[in-house]
Amino acid sequence: MLTRFTQDALHIIKRIPHGRVLTYGRVAALAGRPGGARQVSRILHAMSRKYELPWHRVINSKGRISLGPSRGRELQQALLESEGIEFSANGSLDLKIYMWQGPDCEVWPAHDFF
């Protein structure tokens, strides 16, 4: 059985729109656990395939891809670029442009998601 936080995080990640990103920390905060960025990373690693998550839309708080070279960074960047997201020469993206703030005043019906 999934915890409420995991259910909410999965629901939030699944709803990130095409061409937008969220940070690990923002997902955690929206799911009710500020400071839970590492847990979001673990959720993505363990559950992206099973729940068909748009894992590539979650990045770090510096606007960079956390995955290393030959560990998925190239794929993640290619997927984001295919959605119209542009990266600077140093490999970061502008969070002011691409960060999704999440839906306003929406209740996360995680129990209806699974």
Secondary structure, DSSP 8 states (H G I E B T S, - for coil): ---HHHHHHHHHHHT--TT-BEEHHHHHHHTT-TT-HHHHHHHHHHHTTTTT--GGGEE-TTSB--S-TTTTHHHHHHHHHHTT----TTSB--HHHHB----TT----HHHH-
